[in-house]
Amino acid sequence: MADLTNWAGNITFSTGLERPESILDLQELVSRSDKVRVLGTGHSFNRIADTTGTLVSVADLPRMTELREGSVTVSAGLRYGEVTAALQSQGFALHNLGSLPHISVAGACSTGTHGSGNTNGTLASAVSAIIFVRADGELVTLTRDDPDFLGSVISLGALGVTVGLALDVQPSYEISQVVYDGLPVSRLGSDFEEVFAGAYSVSAFTDWVDPDVMVWRKLRATDGAAPREWLGATVADGPRHPIKGMPADFATQQGGVAGPWNERLPHFRLEFTPSNGEELQSEYFLPRARAAEAFEEMRALGGKMAPVIQVSEVRTIAAEELWLSPSQGRDTVALHFTWIRDEAAVRPVLEEMEKALLPLGARPHWGKVFTADAGTLRECYPLVPEFTELTEKYDPAGKFRNDYLTTYLPRG
């Protein structure tokens, strides 16, 4: 049997995968296991999901998309593309989506996955209730009225095995996606507010060396029409991939053609099935007020990044109160990096980046590659002490803990 790896292939898991087909089977599995972790679609780039005990998938649990007034309750293992297609068919929508529709709902929410937009929180900000199996095998349901709720949604799998989530919905809407070439990289900082307020969702792609930035603007009807020229950039003359020169066959519809939200907010089509990714990823979240400083630091490091970077994406996220959220307590700018799959070559670059970004208030992404130690993460995420106390309440014996959690979120 082939080794079980994450999507990128840089992590080989320590054990095989259990796939219970009912919640009762899952409860019994959790109850009798000494150690348990959950694997979603494997889009993390470190050992956050690994365990020497029982590794569980919830993808085979009964499928559910149950609409109620103002929300939809979904089974945790569903992919966003599956949920959004079901919602769109009934005239409803979510507030935002990540770049890939292939990721599982529970996995994405539990690690702070996000899209872009000045007024859009992380994907987890749409969660109004969470249902999980705790260490003794019992089901727990927490809603926004519960004092433990803010620590339970982005929980890194440390409280239990999520089996269901309720998500806020709204009436369906259309998005038109317009790509611009040639935004001068200096204007990314000098005109930061105008660039990222320019559409419902905005992504800027750069390698921090090229003087020109590519900007993807995802507009709702209320954003108005997109001009042909904008801040020194011009509308692209054809479809684009986020990485310059790559074929755009699997990118979502561009060219300003309006279409359903679920077919425009992601960067890639659901019909595209990603193979193992020849890449590593890192991401850092900073206060939006420090964006221009961060961009200058990245431009200064551009030459050192050049041998290992594929592309960097800049997005914005609205402030929220989920304890381990990358945008907890502050409006945020996110600097995402896609690297070649060579951690030995990437690590020295990350060390230099973190020296530049951490003093500006950067928070590393929980599920991607970083070099910061536990003490640094504790400073970056101020509610870590409250969170580790919460894990002791729901998992007193540490059944859901692994080497990653012991290292970065130690108890006591």
C-alpha positions in Angstrom: 0.0 0.0 0.0 1.3 3.5 -0.9 2.2 5.9 1.9 -0.5 8.4 2.9 0.7 11.9 2.2 -0.8 15.4 2.3 -1.8 17.2 -1.0 1.7 18.6 -1.6 3.5 15.4 -0.8 5.9 17.0 1.6 4.3 15.2 4.6 4.0 11.4 5.0 1.6 10.5 7.7 2.6 8.2 10.5 -0.4 5.8 10.3 -3.2 4.6 8.0 -6.6 6.3 7.7 -9.8 5.2 9.3 -13.0 6.1 7.5 -16.1 5.6 9.7 -19.4 5.6 7.8 -21.7 6.7 10.7 -21.5 9.1 13.6 -22.0 6.2 15.9 -19.1 4.3 14.5 -17.0 7.5 14.8 -18.0 7.9 18.5 -17.0 4.4 19.3 -13.7 4.8 17.4 -12.9 8.0 19.3 -13.9 6.5 22.6 -11.7 3.5 22.4 -8.6 5.2 20.8 -5.7 6.6 22.9 -4.8 9.3 20.3 -6.9 10.7 17.5 -6.4 13.3 14.8 -8.5 14.2 11.8 -7.4 14.5 8.2 -9.5 16.7 5.8 -8.5 17.1 2.2 -4.8 17.3 3.1 -4.2 20.9 2.1 -2.0 21.8 5.2 1.7 21.9 4.7 3.0 20.9 8.1 2.3 18.1 10.6 -0.8 19.7 12.1 -2.9 16.6 11.2 -0.4 13.9 11.9 -0.6 11.4 14.8 1.0 8.1 15.9 -2.5 7.0 17.0 -5.8 6.9 15.0 -6.0 9.2 11.9 -9.6 9.7 10.9 -11.5 11.0 7.9 -15.1 12.2 8.2 -15.6 12.2 4.4 -17.6 9.0 4.4 -20.1 10.1 7.1 -23.7 10.7 5.9 -23.9 13.7 3.7 -26.1 16.6 4.7 -27.0 20.1 3.5 -30.0 21.1 5.5 -31.3 24.6 5.0 -33.0 26.5 7.8 -33.9 30.1 8.0 -30.7 32.1 7.6 -28.3 29.1 7.7 -27.4 25.7 6.3 -26.2 22.8 8.4 -23.6 20.6 6.5 -21.7 17.5 7.2 -18.1 18.3 8.0 -16.4 16.2 5.3 -18.2 17.9 2.4 -16.1 20.0 0.1 -17.0 23.6 -0.4 -17.7 23.1 -4.0 -20.3 20.5 -3.2 -22.0 22.7 -0.5 -22.0 25.8 -2.7 -23.5 24.1 -5.7 -26.3 22.8 -3.5 -26.9 26.3 -2.1 -26.8 28.0 -5.5 -29.4 25.6 -6.8 -31.8 26.8 -4.1 -31.0 30.5 -4.4 -28.7 30.9 -1.5 -25.0 31.8 -1.0 -22.2 32.0 1.5 -20.4 35.3 2.1 -17.0 34.2 0.7 -14.9 31.3 -0.5 -11.2 30.3 -0.6 -9.2 30.0 -3.8 -9.9 26.3 -4.1 -13.4 24.8 -3.9 -12.0 21.4 -3.3 -11.2 21.8 0.4 -13.4 20.3 3.1 -15.6 22.6 5.1 -14.4 21.5 8.6 -10.8 21.4 7.6 -10.9 24.9 6.2 -12.8 26.4 9.1 -10.6 24.7 11.7 -7.4 26.2 10.3 -8.6 29.7 9.5 -8.8 29.5 5.7 -10.0 32.7 4.1 -10.8 34.4 0.8 -10.4 38.1 0.3 -12.4 41.3 0.8 -12.1 44.3 3.2 -15.5 43.4 4.7 -15.2 39.6 4.6 -14.1 37.5 7.5 -12.5 34.1 7.3 -14.6 31.2 6.1 -15.0 30.2 9.8 -16.7 33.6 10.5 -19.8 32.2 8.8 -20.1 29.3 11.3 -23.0 29.8 13.7 -22.9 26.3 15.3 -20.5 23.4 15.5 -21.1 19.8 16.3 -18.1 17.6 17.4 -17.3 14.3 19.1 -15.3 15.0 22.2 -12.7 12.7 23.8 -15.2 10.5 25.6 -17.1 9.9 22.4 -20.1 12.1 23.3 -21.5 14.7 20.9 -21.2 18.4 21.7 -23.1 21.2 20.0 -21.9 24.8 20.6 -23.7 27.9 19.2 -22.8 31.6 19.1 -24.6 32.0 22.5 -22.2 29.6 24.2 -19.2 31.1 26.0 -16.9 28.4 24.5 -18.0 29.0 20.9 -15.3 31.6 20.0 -12.6 29.1 20.8 -14.2 26.1 19.2 -14.5 27.0 15.5 -10.8 27.6 14.6 -9.6 24.9 16.9 -6.9 23.0 14.9 -8.7 19.8 15.7 -7.7 20.1 19.4 -11.2 19.9 20.9 -12.6 16.8 19.1 -13.8 15.5 15.7 -16.1 17.9 13.9 -19.1 16.2 12.3 -21.3 19.1 11.4 -21.3 22.9 11.0 -24.1 25.5 10.6 -23.1 28.3 8.2 -24.8 31.7 7.7 -26.4 32.0 4.3 -27.7 35.0 2.2 -29.6 35.3 -1.1 -27.6 34.2 -4.1 -25.6 36.9 -5.9 -23.5 37.3 -9.1 -19.9 38.1 -9.4 -17.9 39.4 -12.4 -14.2 38.8 -12.4 -11.9 41.3 -14.1 -8.1 40.7 -14.2 -5.7 43.7 -14.6 -2.1 43.5 -15.7 0.6 46.0 -15.0 -0.3 47.6 -11.7 3.0 49.2 -10.6 4.2 47.4 -7.6 4.9 50.7 -5.8 1.1 51.5 -6.0 0.3 48.3 -4.1 1.5 50.2 -1.0 0.9 53.8 -1.9 -2.7 53.1 -3.0 -3.3 50.2 -0.8 -6.8 51.3 0.4 -8.0 52.1 -3.1 -6.7 48.8 -4.5 -8.3 46.6 -2.0 -11.5 48.6 -1.7 -11.9 48.3 -5.4 -14.2 45.2 -5.4 -16.0 42.8 -3.1 -12.9 40.5 -3.3 -9.5 41.5 -4.5 -6.3 39.5 -4.9 -2.9 40.9 -6.0 -0.3 38.5 -7.4 3.4 39.3 -7.5 6.9 37.8 -6.9 8.2 40.9 -5.3 10.8 41.4 -8.0 8.7 42.1 -11.1 7.8 45.8 -11.2 4.2 44.9 -12.3 1.5 43.3 -10.2 -1.5 41.3 -11.5 -4.8 42.1 -9.8 -8.0 40.0 -9.8 -11.0 42.1 -8.9 -14.2 40.1 -8.1 -17.1 42.6 -8.4 -20.7 42.5 -7.3 -23.2 44.6 -9.2 -23.1 47.2 -6.4 -19.4 47.7 -7.1 -20.1 49.4 -10.4 -18.5 48.7 -13.8 -14.8 48.0 -14.1 -12.9 50.6 -16.2 -10.4 49.4 -18.8 -7.6 51.3 -17.1 -7.2 51.5 -13.3 -4.4 52.9 -11.2 -1.9 52.5 -14.1 -3.0 48.9 -14.8 -5.1 47.7 -17.8 -7.6 44.9 -18.3 -5.9 41.7 -19.3 -6.2 40.7 -23.0 -7.1 37.1 -22.1 -7.6 34.7 -19.2 -4.8 34.5 -16.6 -3.4 32.0 -14.1 -2.2 33.4 -10.8 1.4 32.4 -11.9 2.5 34.3 -14.9 3.0 32.1 -18.0 1.0 29.2 -16.7 -2.1 28.1 -18.7 -5.4 29.5 -17.4 -7.5 26.5 -18.5 -8.7 25.7 -14.9 -9.1 29.3 -13.7 -12.6 30.5 -13.1 -14.3 32.7 -15.7 -12.7 36.1 -16.2 -13.3 38.9 -18.6 -16.0 40.6 -16.6 -18.6 38.0 -17.4 -21.1 37.9 -14.6 -21.9 34.5 -13.1 -22.9 32.8 -9.9 -20.9 33.6 -6.8 -19.7 30.0 -6.4 -18.3 29.9 -9.9 -16.4 33.2 -9.6 -15.1 33.7 -6.0 -12.7 30.7 -6.1 -9.7 31.2 -8.4 -10.0 27.6 -9.8 -13.0 25.6 -11.1 -14.4 22.7 -9.2 -14.2 20.5 -12.3 -10.4 20.8 -12.0 -9.1 18.0 -9.8 -5.8 19.1 -8.3 -3.1 16.4 -8.3 -0.3 16.4 -5.7 1.0 19.9 -5.6 4.7 20.5 -6.5 4.8 23.3 -3.9 5.0 24.5 -0.4 3.0 27.3 1.1 3.5 29.9 3.8 1.2 32.8 4.9 1.5 35.8 7.3 -1.3 38.0 8.5 -0.6 41.6 9.5 -2.6 44.6 10.7 -3.9 46.3 7.6 -2.3 49.6 8.8 1.2 48.0 8.4 0.6 46.8 4.8 2.8 49.3 3.1 5.7 48.6 5.5 5.4 44.9 4.9 5.4 45.4 1.1 8.6 47.4 1.3 10.2 44.6 3.4 9.2 42.0 0.8 10.5 44.0 -2.1 13.8 44.3 -0.2 13.9 40.5 0.1 12.7 39.9 -3.5 16.1 38.9 -4.8 16.6 36.3 -2.0 13.1 34.9 -2.6 13.5 34.7 -6.4 15.1 31.2 -6.6 12.4 29.6 -4.5 9.2 31.5 -5.0 6.4 30.6 -7.5 4.0 33.4 -6.6 2.8 35.6 -3.7 -0.8 36.6 -3.2 -2.0 39.6 -1.2 -5.5 39.6 0.2 -7.5 41.4 2.9 -9.7 40.0 5.7 -12.1 41.7 8.1 -11.6 41.7 11.8 -13.4 39.0 13.9 -13.4 37.5 17.4 -12.7 33.8 16.9 -9.8 33.2 19.3 -7.3 31.6 16.9 -8.3 33.5 13.8 -5.6 35.2 11.8 -7.7 38.3 11.9 -8.8 38.1 15.5 -9.3 41.7 16.8 -8.0 43.5 13.8 -8.5 44.2 10.1 -5.9 42.2 8.3 -3.7 42.0 5.2 -2.6 38.5 4.3 0.7 37.8 2.5 0.6 34.3 1.0 3.6 32.6 -0.6 3.7 29.6 -2.9 7.2 28.1 -3.0 9.0 25.3 -4.8 8.8 22.0 -2.9 12.2 22.2 -1.3 11.9 23.0 2.4 15.7 23.1 2.9 16.0 25.9 0.3 12.8 27.7 1.5 13.5 27.7 5.3 16.4 30.3 5.2 14.2 32.6 3.2 11.4 32.2 5.7 13.7 33.0 8.6 14.6 36.3 7.0 11.0 37.0 6.2 9.9 36.4 9.7 12.6 38.7 11.0 11.1 41.4 8.9 7.4 40.7 9.3 7.0 39.6 13.0 8.0 43.0 14.4 5.2 44.4 12.3 2.7 42.2 14.0 2.6 39.2 11.6 0.9 36.0 12.6 2.0 32.8 10.8 -0.7 30.6 9.3 -1.4 27.5 11.5 -1.5 25.1 8.6 1.4 26.2 6.5 5.2 26.3 6.7 6.8 28.7 9.2 9.9 28.9 11.4 8.5 30.8 14.5 8.7 29.0 17.8 6.0 28.4 20.4 6.8 31.5 22.4 6.6 33.7 19.3 3.2 32.2 18.3 1.9 32.8 21.8 2.7 36.5 21.3 1.3 36.6 17.8 -2.1 35.0 18.9 -2.9 36.7 22.2 -5.8 34.3 23.1 -3.7 31.2 23.0 -3.8 30.8 26.9 -7.6 30.9 26.8 -7.6 28.3 24.0 -5.3 25.9 25.7 -7.5 26.1 28.9 -10.5 25.3 26.7 -8.7 22.2 25.3 -8.2 20.9 28.9 -12.0 21.2 29.4 -13.0 19.1 26.4 -9.9 16.9 26.2 -8.4 16.6 29.6 -6.2 13.6 28.9 -4.9 15.1 25.6 -6.4 12.5 23.2 -6.5 15.0 20.3 -3.0 16.3 21.0 0.0 15.5 18.8 3.6 16.6 18.4 2.5 19.8 16.6 0.1 20.9 19.4 2.5 19.9 22.1 5.2 22.0 20.5 3.2 25.1 19.5 0.3 25.1 21.9 1.8 23.5 25.1 -0.4 23.2 28.2 0.5 24.6 31.6 
